[in-house]
Amino acid sequence: MNQFNSSTLFERAQQFIPGGVNSPVRAFKSVGGTPLFFDHAEGAYMYDVDGNKYIDFVGSWGPMLLGHAYPPVIKAIKEAAIKSTSFGAPTALEVKLAELICDIVPNVDKIRMVNSGTEATMSAIRVARGYTNREKFIKFEGHYHGHGDSFLIKAGSGAMTLGTPSSPGVTKGTAKDTLLAKFNDLESVRTLFEENPDSIAALILEPIAGNMGCVPPKEGFLQGIRDLCTEYGAVLIFDEVMTGFRVSLGGAQALYKVDADLVTMGKIIGAGLPVGAYGGKEEIMNVIAPVGPVYQAGTLSGNPLAMAAGLALLSDLQANPMLYYELDRKTLHLEQGLRKAFESYNIPHFINRVGSMITVFFTNEEVFDADSAQKTDVSVFKAYFHHLLEAGIYLPPAAYESWFLSNALSYEDLDKTIYETHVFAKKMSGK
């Protein structure tokens, strides 16, 4: 496969951009090789600068639920852009999107738009601290909530591949206020509350972890978390930047029927444009300026292009609930096909899936937390990644990431992926 233009661009990029990329996982360091530079995309397919076509299982890390260049979204962006790309002042679009999200997402009475998922989670923690007048919060090992200092303590996603549980630049003072628990281990959470009964402002988690691979909660775990937060007066924050509007229209709250106090969102709510949001119960959200004393601001928050794109996509999702059924069936088809391929050649594997999120772990053991996720054989994933890449199939370039399917994928696309997985598994088995 010709990748000359990508290689040339990567060389140029490294002269002016740290590592040649604007987000670490894009550098292919964990899989090896030269990162691809893309030119355009449509539906389920992306095309690189060398003209190669790929079936896309990344979907811009989640936002492209209905495929790339989705016509209603493109139309809405064009109509908004003609009026201006930004006002730095209120618009009707942000009101309409806020109303729609509050109508769809459980326990969101009010919402504040920001510009990224990281901004949303950082703000949610600040609001929880302001609301409770406490400083500490609980997060889970392997859960990634953006690159805010307090979150880079045993984080997931690209941070899992750095070989360090944290990041230089994060102060000891910041770290001391971050309490770590183990996902799917309710007793580890209970212990932290018992040891810090009056100082924990919030507990934040990905209700379905997606940044150590797709790792769902065990039955009763989320409700147990809910009960502990209620008992100790802590704000429960669901980080639904990934899961919001993906695992169901109402997100993980609706799927598991567990109520959060605050919810962070991103990705799908901007249909691929930079955006984030956090929302929740009115009495908590009312501590935010200008109503309350907790300060948070953003020059481009509520950007009209992002609002228009998000409004178009979410409106279609609300109007067509069968889309989620179709996505689930397609992802199930892929899951069953991949499992059969690996089983046919005795390749150690464990597959986790929730809706249209799925991850293949190359291990024989159940994957239910950060420790078990890291038992995956990264060398096998590297080989699998490059085999599929050569076949025109684009996976997340890291072993600890969820795949995100779009409804633009055809069963022919899925069957090609399954077939190439059979070819790979046979080659790995030596048969």
N, C-alpha and C positions, 0 to 999 in steps of 0.2 A: 504494500500500500504506500503510495507516494505521500510523504509528509514534508516535502521540501519547504513549502511556504510557512508551515507551522514552525519548523525548526529555525528558519531565518527570523521570523517574528520573535521567537523566544530568545534568540541571541540578542536582538535589538532591545527587547523588553528588559532583559537583565542589566542593561547599561543604565536604565533610568528608573526601574521599579524594583524594590527589594525582592530578590528571588524571581523576578520577572512576572510576578502575579500580584493581584490585589486581594487575594484570600489564599492562605497557605495550601489548602487541600488541592487547589488547582494545579500546583506545581508537579504533581505525579511523583513526589518524593517517596511516598509509601508503596507505590507500585512500580516505580522505575520507568524510564523512557522520557520522551519529550511530550509535554502537554500539547493538546490540540488547540488551535485557535479557530473559532467558528465564525462563519460569515452570515448565515441565515438559517432559519428554521420554519417549518410549517407542519402543523398537526403533530404526528408522532415522530417526525424526522428532523435531524439537524444535519447541516452541511458545513464542512470545514473549509478553510481557505484554499485547500488543494482540490476541492470539488468532490471529496468523499462524502457519501451519505451514511448516516447512522440511525438505527432505531434507538430512540432515547428513553432510558430508564432513570434519568435524573430529574428531568422536568424543571430545570433551574432550581433544584433542591426543594421541589414541592409545589410552587405556585401554578404550574401549567396543568391543572387538573383536567382541563378539556382540550389540551394540546396547545402548541405554539401558534402565535399569530391568529388566535381565535377571532373570527370576523367581528362579532359584536363588541369585543374589547378594543380592537383596532379602530373601529368606527367611532367608539366613544372617546378614545384618546385624540383622534383627529379633530373631532368636534370641539373638544375642550381646548386643544392647543391653539386653535384659530383665535380663541378669545383671549388667551395669554397663558403662559406656562406657570405663572405664579403671581399672586397678588400681595402676599404678606398681610392679608386681611381675610375676614370670614367670607365663605361662599355658600351658596345653596347646596352644592354637591356634597360638602362635608356633613351638612345637616341630614341630607337624604341617606348617606351611607351610615351615619351614626344611628339613625332611626331604624334602618334595616337590620343592622347588627344587633341592636338591643331587642328587636322583635324576634330574632332567630336564636340567639345564644342565651342559654339559661343563666339566670342570676346576674345579668348585665343590665343594670338600671341606667348607668351613664358610662360614657366612653370618652377617652382622650386619644386623639390621633398623634402619632409620632412618626419617625422616619426610618425605623429599623426595629427588628426584633430585640436587638441588644438594648436599644433605647427604652423599649417597652418594659423589659424585665428590670433594668436598673431603676426605672421610675416606679414600678410596682413595689419594689423593695423599699424605696424611700417613702412612698405613701404609707406602706404598712408600718414602718418605723414611726412616722409622724402620727399615725392613727393610734398606735398602742403606747407610744412613748417608751419603747424598748429598742435595743440595738442589735441583738443577735438574730440570726436566722439559720434555718436548717436547709441544706441542699443534699443531694444524693450523689455518691460516687458514680462517675460516668455520665451524669446528666450535664448537658451543655445549655447554658442560658445566655449565650453571647460572650463578648470579650470584655465585659466589665470586670474591674479588678477583683471584686468580691466573689465572682463566679469562677475564676480560674484557679480553683482549688479542687484538684482531682476532677477536672472537667472531661467531657467526652469530645466527640467529633475530632477535628484535626489535632486537638491538644492531646489525645490519647496516643498519637503517633510520635510525639516529641520526645518521649523517653523520660519525662519528668511529670510529677503530679501537679505541678503548678507552672507558673511562668515568672521569669525574672521581671522585676518591675512591680510586682505585687508586694506590698509592704506587710511586715509582721503584724502591724496594727490592724490592717484590713483582714488578714487571715484569722486573727483571734476571734473575730465576730462571726465567722463562718463555721457552722457546726456540720460535720459530715455524718450522714447515715448511709446504710446500705439499702438499695432498692429491693423491694419485695421482702424486707426483713422488718416487720413491724416492731419487734422488740428493740432493735437498734434505735428506732425513733422514740419509743417510750422511754428508754434510758436517758436520752438527751433531754427530754422534757422533765424527767424526774430530777436530773442533775442541775437544770437551769429553769426552775418552775416559774420565775417571774421576770425573765429577761429575754425570752424568745418572741420577737415581733412577728415572724412569719415562717412558714415552711413553703418552699417552692419546689416543684418537680414537673418533669414531663410526665403526664399521666400514662403515656405510652412513650417509652424512651426511643429516640430515633437517632441519637448521636453516639451510641455505642453499638449501632445496628438496631434494628427494630426489636424491642424487648417489651412485651406487654406486662401489665400488672397481674399478679396472681389474684384469684378470686378472694374478695374481702379486703384486700390490701388498701385500696383507695378509701373505702368506707372506714377502715380502721384509722387511717390518717385523718380523715374528716372528724372522727370522734375525738381523737387526741387534740387536734387544734381547737375544737370547741371546749374541751375540758380545761385546757391551759390558756385560753384566751388569745391564741395566735391566729394570724390571718393565713388562710390557706390559698396559695397562689398556684393555679394551673398554668403552666407554660404551654400554651396551645399554638405557638408560632408554627409548628409543623402540623399538629393534629386538627387544629381549627378548620372547619369546613372540609376536611379531608376524610377523616374516619367516619364522619356522619355530618349532616348539615349543621347540627348543633355542637359538633366537636366531641371530645372525649367525655365531657360532662353529660351530654345527652346519651352517648353510647353506653356509659357505665352507670348512669343515673346517680351520680355523686355530685353534690353541690360545692363549688368553690366560692371563695369570697372575692377574689380578683382573678381575672383571666388575661393573659397576654396573648396577642395575636400578631400576625405578620403574613408574609408569603402570599397565600391565596387572596387575602383581602386587598391586595394591590395588583393582583393578576400578573405579577412579574415586575412591577415597578417598585422602587424602594419605598417601603412603608412599614409601619408598625402601629400597634394600638394596645392600650390596656383599659380594661373596664371592670365594673363590678357593682357591688351593692352601694346604694345611694349614700348611706351614712359614711362609708369609707371614702368614696370618690369626692365627697364634699369637703375633704380636708385640703384639696388641691387648689392653689391660687388660680383665679382671683377670688374664689369663694372662701377658701381656707388659707392656712399659713404655709403649706408645703409647696415649695416653688418647683416648677418644671415648665420649660418653654422650648420652642423650636421655630426657627425662622421659616422653614419650609413645611412645617407640620400642617396636615390637611391639604397638601399640594393638589391642585385641581386635576392634573393628569392622573395621579394615583387614585384619587377619589372617583374619577369617572371610570377608570379601568375596573376598580374594585366593585363599584356599583353595578356595572354591566355584568360582570362574572357572577357575583352573588345573586343578582336578580334572576339569572338563568338557572342557577343551582336551586333556588327556592321554588321556581316555577316548574322544575323538572326533577322531582325526587327520584325517579327511576334511574337517573344517571348513576346514583350510588349503587343501586342493585347491579347495573351493568358493569361498573368498575370492580365490584366485589367478585362477580362471576369470572371476569377476565383474570383477575389476580389469582383466584382459586385455580383456574385452568393452568396458569403458569406454575403455581406452587406444586400442583399434582404432577405436572410434566417434569419439572426439575427434580423432584423427589424420586420419580421413577428412573430418571437418567442416572442419578448418583447411586441409587440402590442396585441398578442393573450391573454396575461395575464395582460395587462394594467400596465406594468412596465415602469416607467418614463425613457426615454432614448433619446439621440441625437447622431447620427452617422455621423462622418465626414470621407470622403474618397477622396484621390487623387491617381489614379492608384492603385498600390499595397501597399499603406500606408492607414491604417484605424484605427480608435479609436472609442470605445463605451463609451460615457459619460452618467452617470446615472443622468440625469436631463431632465426636459421638455423644457428647454430654449435652444435657439441657442447658440452654442459655437463658438466665433469668436475672442476672445482675452484671456489674462491671467485671468482676473477677471471672465469671464463667464466660463472658463475651471474649475476654482476652485469651482464652484457650483455643480460639480459632487458629488454624494453621495459615499464617499470613503468606507463606511462600506458595501455598496452593492457590490462595486467592489471587496473588500476583499473576500466576500462570493462567488462571481462569479469566481474569480481566483482559489480559493481552490476547488470549485466544479469541474472545468475543469481539474485542476491538478490531482485530484483523478481519473478522467476519462482518464488520459493519454494525456492531451492537455496542452501545455506549452505556457502561455502568458507572456508578460513583467510583472515583479513583481512590478508594480507601476501603479497607476491610470492615471498618467500624462505622458504616453508614447504612441508612435505610435506602432501599430503592423506592422510587415514587412512580407509579403508573399513571398514565393519562387515559381518558376514555377515547382518545384519538387512535390508540393502538388497536390494530386489527388482530383477529385470531391468527391470521397468516404471520404477522409479526411475532406473536407469542410462540407459534409453532416453529418458526425459524430459530428463535432463541433456545427452545427446548431441543431442537435437532442439534444445534451447535454444542449444547451442553452434553448431549450424548457423545458427540465426537470427542470433546475434551475429556470426558470421563473415561472413555475407552482408551484414549492415549495415555492418561494418567495410570490406568490399571495395567498397561503393558500387554493387553490382550489384542 
